[in-house]
Amino acid sequence: MKDVHNPAELISEGLSLKCNPLKYLHLGKNKSIGLVFFNSSLRTRLSTQKAALNLGLNVMLINIGADGWSIEFEDGAVMNNTSVEHIKDAAAMLGIYCDILAIRCFPGLQNRELDYEEKILQQFIKYSKVPVISMESATLHPLQSLADMITIAEFKKNKSPKIVLTWAPHIKPLPQAVANSFSEWTLHCGYNLTITHPEGYELNKQFTEGANIEYNQQKALENADFVYVKNWSSFQDYGKILPVNENWLLNNESLKNTNNAKIMHCLPVRRNVELTDELLDSETSLIHHQAENRIYATQIVLKKIIESISNEG
């Protein structure tokens, strides 16, 4: 978010690209992007590839652990165990082979300080010497949130909609990355944001400053125009699933006091655990629109980077 000085302009340009995705097909000619995955992906992988191809970029993809050597990230490490290649060498070579890198790396959810240092992402930035995009890191998922802002811009009926981010149940601990990013982007865009969750699930205040925090989900949902549903594990009791007695699973009845709120979720979603089928498959559901807009969110970011590289050259 710190790299985005005018989110409204970026969102507007993303919507413009959606109307004519191949307008800048010439822009990436003779340039390559490397997609580096430490974790599984469906929408992020394919939307990033599609966005790159729409700009004429060559796409190279590697799944670390499956296609490549295991990587060591510690300085001064004696590499006599499982790690085969050091990040200093791996990132440097990727920077030679590619004009842009995109990295996807999840948190371990064991050590909060370590995860929030963003060590993997930061070392790729340090050693590759080329522009690096986050395709979701330990703490943030910026391309998803830009796609969410594009989606809200498409469907909002007034200038200042009420947006609610609600915690949802899950069977395992999940990162705070999507919730952190959505909060940060929503507030930076000047929207009215209410975050609702059980006590103990407070997010890092760094990303929620200015939001209204409400522990009563039904109260939070009153007059909502958009409801973003997402699970996250505890930030304070880091990476833990805390006991919750109330029913936080939304259904049609839960939304009766909203403004016929649009339902959002980043996907993948565990149906009837995080969200009910009746909401996911309803006319108010925007989940597939969000997924489609992942292409144009990524494409506008790549376009800006390519133009910057070309101007430097």
Buried (B, 14 or more C-beta within 10 A) or exposed (E): BEEBEEBEEBBBBBBEBBEEBEEBEEBBEEBBBBBBBBBEBEBBBEBBBBBBBBBBBBBBBBBBEEEBBEBBBEEEEEEEEEBEBBBBEBBBBBBEEBBBBBBBBBBEBEEBEEBBEBBBBEBBBEBBEBBBBBBBBBBBBBBBBBBBBBBBBEBBEEEEBBBBBBBBBBEEBBBBBBBBBBBBBBBBBEBBBBBBBBEBBBBBEEBBEEBEBBBEBEEBBBEBBBBBBBBBBBBEEBBBBEEBEEEBBBBEEBBEEBBEBBBBBBBEBEEEEBBBEEBBEEEBBBBEBBBBBBBBBBBBBBBBBBEEBEEEE
